[in-house]
Amino acid sequence: MPLIVVLAVAAIAGVLPLATALPQDTEQPRSVRMEIRARVLDRDGRFVSDLTKDEVVVIDDGALLPLQDLALVGGGAATGEGRRGVRALPRRPHTWVLVFDLDGMDAGARARARTGVERFVSQRLPPGDSAAAPLDGERLGSGTAMPPGDLVRLLTQAEGMPSSSSRAAPEGPYLFDALERLATTLAATSGPKVVVLLSEGLKLTLEEVHASRHVMRRVADRLRAADATLYGIDTRGVAGPADAGMATLAADTGGLTIFNVNAVERALEEVAGDTREYYVCAYLRPPGAAAAGFREILIWAKRPGVTVRAPAGYLVER
């Protein structure tokens, strides 16, 4: 049976609706402050740290909305300093949660994953982060600081996923259900998280990925609500293209999938690098927005040659 192996590390996440209502009568529609975390990269894949507020465009559900605030997190500048409307904020400690899809790994992949995680936790964890992962009753990284006891207890209670033999139709693969339950558990703890899925993939066809989009978006929204971003690591090593399902799900949260890498430790280092710096784009969602359903978000920069990676959107429920 697959195990959810938890690394507690204090993370980058996705869209953070903070339900900050403007002062007004309680019966009137309210504007909601939205905060979207975004990575901005140049053509060589390097983080762009000198973006200005007037270069960022936000489109929510097809509507162009004014950017209220732009903050650069972890850029090295003193808190409060900034240029042309950009605030500087310190990087917060991250909480890492490592999910091992053991049912989807062969013996070699399990050994590579375990070794890579142990090395990363004990030697490569970014300063200020904390981590621990119960695996087969053991702790990873003897010199690693443990997370708060309540978090370890919650994550331990969330362990366990249905076996692959019980996988349902494409609309509800077992990993979707497990990640959604994990997101509910993580929502009970404060602070940002990085959820890393170590797996050989969801093994869905492109048609099945398309049919599962509403489920994936719901899972991504639950992770967003828990202040978490999902990263996938393909444990097959050098094995060709990324798994379409895992890549799509990670992208929906603003994360990414790392594939064609034999060393899991190296893949985890790439994830850590992705969390070091990012922008927070804040805007007001108009009152009485759209009907219930998924609202797409598009963040882009006017500067030529840069790309923006951010969550795909969020769910509105009635």
Residue pairs with C-beta under 8 A, 6 or more apart in sequence:
1 102
1 103
1 160
1 161
1 162
1 163
2 100
2 101
2 102
2 103
2 104
2 160
2 161
2 163
2 164
2 174
2 178
3 100
3 102
3 135
3 159
3 160
3 161
4 97
4 99
4 100
4 155
4 158
4 159
4 160
4 161
4 178
4 182
5 98
5 99
5 100
5 117
5 133
5 134
5 135
5 159
6 97
6 98
6 99
6 132
6 133
6 134
6 152
6 155
6 156
6 158
6 159
7 96
7 97
7 98
7 117
7 121
7 131
7 132
7 133
7 140
7 196
8 95
8 96
8 97
8 130
8 131
8 132
8 133
8 146
8 147
8 148
8 151
8 152
8 155
9 93
9 94
9 95
9 96
9 97
9 125
9 129
9 130
9 131
9 147
9 193
9 194
10 92
10 93
10 94
10 95
10 128
10 129
10 130
10 147
10 191
10 192
11 94
11 95
11 96
11 191
11 192
11 193
11 194
11 195
11 227
11 228
11 229
11 275
12 37
12 94
12 192
12 194
12 229
12 254
12 274
12 275
12 278
13 37
13 192
13 193
13 223
13 224
13 226
13 227
13 228
13 229
13 253
13 254
14 36
14 37
14 220
14 223
14 224
14 228
14 229
14 253
14 254
14 310
14 311
15 34
15 35
15 36
15 37
15 224
15 254
15 297
15 311
15 313
15 314
16 34
16 35
16 36
16 37
16 224
16 227
17 32
17 33
17 34
17 35
17 285
17 314
18 32
18 33
18 34
18 35
19 32
19 33
20 32
20 33
21 30
21 31
21 32
22 30
22 31
22 284
24 30
28 287
29 287
29 288
30 287
31 284
31 285
31 286
31 287
32 284
32 285
33 68
33 282
33 283
33 284
33 285
34 60
34 282
34 283
34 284
34 285
35 280
35 281
35 282
36 58
36 280
36 281
36 282
36 297
36 299
36 310
36 311
37 73
37 229
37 254
37 278
37 279
37 280
37 281
37 310
37 311
38 254
38 278
38 279
38 280
38 281
38 299
38 308
38 309
38 310
39 47
39 254
39 274
39 277
39 278
39 279
39 308
39 309
39 310
40 47
40 48
40 51
40 279
40 301
40 306
40 307
40 308
40 309
41 47
41 48
41 306
41 307
41 308
41 309
42 48
42 305
42 306
43 305
43 306
47 276
47 277
48 301
48 303
48 306
49 72
49 75
49 277
50 83
51 70
51 72
51 86
51 279
51 301
51 303
51 306
52 70
52 83
52 84
52 85
52 86
53 67
53 69
53 70
53 84
53 85
53 86
54 84
54 85
54 302
55 301
55 302
55 303
56 67
56 70
56 279
56 281
56 299
56 300
56 301
56 302
57 64
57 67
57 298
57 299
57 300
57 301
57 302
58 64
58 65
58 66
58 67
58 281
58 283
58 297
58 298
58 299
59 65
59 297
59 298
59 299
59 300
60 283
60 285
60 295
60 296
60 297
61 289
61 290
61 295
61 296
61 297
61 313
62 296
63 286
65 283
65 284
65 285
65 286
66 283
67 281
67 282
67 283
68 282
68 283
68 284
69 87
69 280
69 281
69 282
70 85
70 86
70 87
70 279
70 280
70 281
70 282
71 86
71 87
71 88
71 89
71 279
71 280
71 282
72 82
72 86
72 87
72 88
72 89
72 277
72 279
73 89
73 90
73 91
73 92
73 277
73 278
73 279
73 280
74 89
74 90
74 91
74 276
74 277
74 278
75 88
75 277
77 88
78 88
79 88
79 89
79 90
80 87
80 88
81 88
82 88
89 280
91 128
91 275
91 276
91 277
92 191
92 192
93 128
93 129
93 130
93 191
94 126
94 128
94 129
94 192
94 193
94 194
94 275
95 129
95 130
95 147
95 151
95 189
95 191
95 192
95 193
95 194
96 125
96 129
96 131
96 193
96 194
96 195
96 196
97 155
97 182
97 186
97 193
97 194
97 195
97 196
97 228
98 117
98 133
98 196
98 198
99 178
99 179
99 182
99 195
99 196
99 197
99 198
99 199
100 110
100 113
100 135
100 198
100 199
101 161
101 175
101 197
101 198
101 199
101 200
102 110
103 161
103 163
103 164
104 164
104 199
104 200
104 201
104 203
105 113
105 198
105 199
105 200
105 235
106 200
109 200
109 235
109 236
109 237
112 235
112 237
112 262
112 263
112 264
113 198
113 233
113 235
113 264
114 135
115 264
115 265
116 263
116 264
116 265
116 266
116 267
116 268
117 133
117 135
117 140
117 198
117 264
117 265
117 268
118 140
118 141
119 265
120 264
120 265
120 268
120 269
120 272
121 131
121 132
121 133
121 140
121 141
121 144
122 140
122 141
122 142
122 143
122 144
124 265
124 268
124 269
124 272
125 131
125 141
125 144
125 272
126 272
126 275
126 276
130 144
130 145
130 146
130 147
131 140
131 141
131 144
131 145
131 147
132 139
132 140
132 141
132 144
132 145
132 146
132 147
132 152
133 139
133 140
133 141
134 152
134 155
134 156
134 159
139 146
146 152
148 189
150 189
151 189
154 185
154 186
154 188
154 189
155 185
155 186
157 185
158 181
158 182
158 185
161 174
161 175
161 177
161 178
162 174
162 177
162 178
163 174
164 174
166 174
167 173
167 174
168 174
170 204
170 208
170 211
170 212
171 211
171 212
171 214
171 215
172 212
172 215
173 202
173 204
173 212
173 245
175 197
175 199
175 202
176 212
176 215
176 216
176 219
176 249
179 195
179 197
179 219
179 222
179 223
179 230
179 249
180 218
180 219
180 222
182 195
183 195
183 219
183 222
183 223
183 225
183 226
183 228
184 222
184 226
186 193
186 195
186 223
186 226
186 227
186 228
187 222
187 225
187 226
191 227
192 227
192 228
193 226
193 227
193 228
193 229
194 228
194 229
194 231
194 255
194 271
194 275
195 223
195 228
195 229
195 230
195 231
196 230
196 231
196 232
196 233
196 268
196 271
197 230
197 231
197 232
197 233
197 246
197 250
198 233
198 235
198 264
199 232
199 233
199 234
199 235
199 243
199 246
200 234
200 235
200 236
200 243
201 234
201 236
201 242
201 243
201 245
201 246
202 243
202 244
202 245
202 246
202 249
203 243
203 245
204 212
204 243
204 244
204 245
205 244
206 244
208 245
209 216
209 244
209 245
209 248
212 245
213 248
214 294
216 245
216 248
216 249
216 252
217 252
217 294
217 312
217 313
217 315
218 315
219 249
219 252
220 230
220 249
220 252
220 253
220 311
220 312
221 294
221 314
221 315
223 229
223 230
223 253
224 253
224 311
224 314
228 253
229 253
229 254
229 255
229 275
230 249
230 250
230 252
230 253
230 255
231 250
231 255
231 256
231 257
231 258
231 271
231 274
232 242
232 243
232 246
232 247
232 249
232 250
232 255
232 256
232 257
232 258
232 259
233 257
233 258
233 259
233 261
233 264
233 267
233 268
233 271
234 242
234 243
234 246
234 257
234 258
234 259
234 260
234 261
235 264
236 259
237 260
237 261
237 262
238 260
238 261
238 262
239 259
239 260
240 260
241 259
242 257
242 259
242 260
243 257
243 259
246 257
247 256
247 257
250 256
250 257
251 257
251 309
251 312
252 311
252 312
252 313
253 311
254 309
254 310
254 311
254 312
255 274
256 274
256 309
258 267
258 270
258 271
261 267
261 270
281 299
281 310
289 295
289 316
290 316
291 316
291 318
292 316
292 317
292 318
293 315
293 316
294 313
294 314
294 315
294 316
295 313
295 314
295 315
295 316
296 312
296 313
297 310
297 311
297 312
297 313
297 314
299 308
299 310
300 308
301 308
